[in-house]
Amino acid sequence: MPPLLRNGPRLAAVVALVATVSSACTIGSLDDSGAVADYPSRGLSILAPGSVGGGWDSRARGIGSALTSCKIIDEDVTVTNAPGAGGTIGLARMAGREGDPYQLMTMDTVTMIGGAIQNHSPVKLSELTPVAGLTVSTSAIVVPARSPFHDLRSVLAAMRKDPKRTSWVGGSLGGPDHIMVAGLAKAEGVSARKVTYVPTGGGGEVLNLLLSGASKVGISTLTEVRPQIEAGKLRVLAVSGDKAPEGIDAPTFGELGYGDESVVSVGGVMAPPGLSDDEQRAIVRVVDRMRRTSCWKRALRQNDWKDVWVPGKKYGALVDKQQRQVGQALTAVGLGS
């Protein structure tokens, strides 16, 4: 049995990733020596490999706004979207921009690695040039306000009774949302293969399927569903993290006995393959300056993101580690190839 998985009722014992993230948060400033002094000398393009309004899109636009609004760079920043196939359409596009330091891409480690495995992508995330890990998102399990489910335990009881009819909607196939649902099923003695899970590209798709009644339960980043929670259209049943964010009245997964940080997907930035060490350092230097601005700190608050800093090769090492871990986890819960 892979080391990520053990018998027991807790989700944390089913899927546990990245125990090193907390220590990564304390990594200090990047050494600027050897960086390309005049970077960027022209406009940057940031690719969001997901739908408009989704987590990757929000991160791309937050980075672009912080770079320009807080005067980190004088050049323009363009954000484009390439949704689909768990982010692997964007991944392939980035791989095709080999050697171009002016093309960046936002992503999340577990989400994109899982998407690549599930979609049999010929390109691995580890083939790109790592820039930095910047955020960890709060996840939320939600139901429509009219739902008969008022807590997570009632959802899990219904899933044990009829897993196919207790349909879930969340992010991409093989991503952290999918892994979490599969882990919850396994913890309740239900085969992950029997659970109905509808993958989406994020953004408004999760909301539409929930509010239309097509799916019973949703799992998403809190920033994507908070407006509907505050509007009274969705009810939040549980959240990840040490404690519920401000304005959210819900227990954490840990308080419910399912693990506080069961799946840690570190959101960040990658660049195309084939860059020199100097080019990589230059991009990291710019991102490091960006993350210190009031503009970026405002984006963190607005999106319920936790601030982390895992620069350059350290981020690459994390991607390599999670490549192995996610593959083991997906196989163990019946989602691997």
C-alpha positions, 0 to 999 in steps of 0.5 A: 500500500502506498505510504500516502494511504492507511486504513482509518476514518480520517481523510488525512489518513487517506490522502496526505500531501506536502508535509513540508509546505509549512516550512516552505512558508518561512523561506527567505528572500531570493538572492538577486545575484546573477539575475538578468538586470533589464528583465522584463524589457517588453510586455509579459503574457500570463496564461491561465489554463482554466476558465475565466473566474476560476482560481488560475484565472484569478491568480493570473489577473491578481499577479498582472494587476500587482505587477502593473498597479504597484509599479513593479514593472513598466511593461504591459501584462496580458492574461489569456485563458486556455481551459480544458483537460485539467489544465493540460491544454495550457500545459502543452501550450507552455511547453511549446513556448520553449526558451521564452521568458516572457510567457508565464503560466499560473497553476496549482501543483496537485490540480495540474499534476492530477489533470496530466495523469488523468488526461495522459498528457505527454507533457509533465508539469516538471518539464516546465521552469519553476518560478514560485509557489505563492498561495494555498487556497481554502477549500469549501464543501457547499450545497444549495440553500434549499438542500436537505443537507445541513452538515457534512455528516448527513452528506456522507450518510447519504453517500454511503446509502446511495453514492451514485445519486449523491452527486458531487461537482468540483474541479478537474478530474484527478485534481485536489477536489476529486481526490478529496471526494474519493478520500471521503468515500474511502473513509466511509467505506464506499468505492470511489468508482461508485461515486458520481463526480462531475469535473469542471473547469472551475469558475461559474460551472460549479455554481451552475450545476449546483443551483440547477440541481444537477449536482447535490454537493459541491467542492470548490475554492472558497473564493469561487463560492463565497459570493453565493454563500454571502447571498444566501444561495449556497450553504457551506458545510466545511472548510479546509485550514486551521480555522474558518475564514472571516465571515464563514460559519462552518467547521474545518475538516479537522474539527470534523475528524477528516483532516485539516489539510488533507490535500495541499495544492500550492498555487504558483507560477511556471515558465516554459522549459529551456530557460537559463538559470539567469532567466529563471532567477530574473523572473523569480526576482520580479515575482518576489518583488510583486508578492511584497506589494500592497496590491498582492496582499489585497489580492490574497485577502480578496481571494481567501489565499494563504500566503506562501513563498517557495521560490525557483528550484525549491518549487521544482523540488516540490512539484517533483515530490508531488508528481510521485505522491499524486500518482500513488494517491490516484492509483490507490483510490481507483483514479489512476491509470 
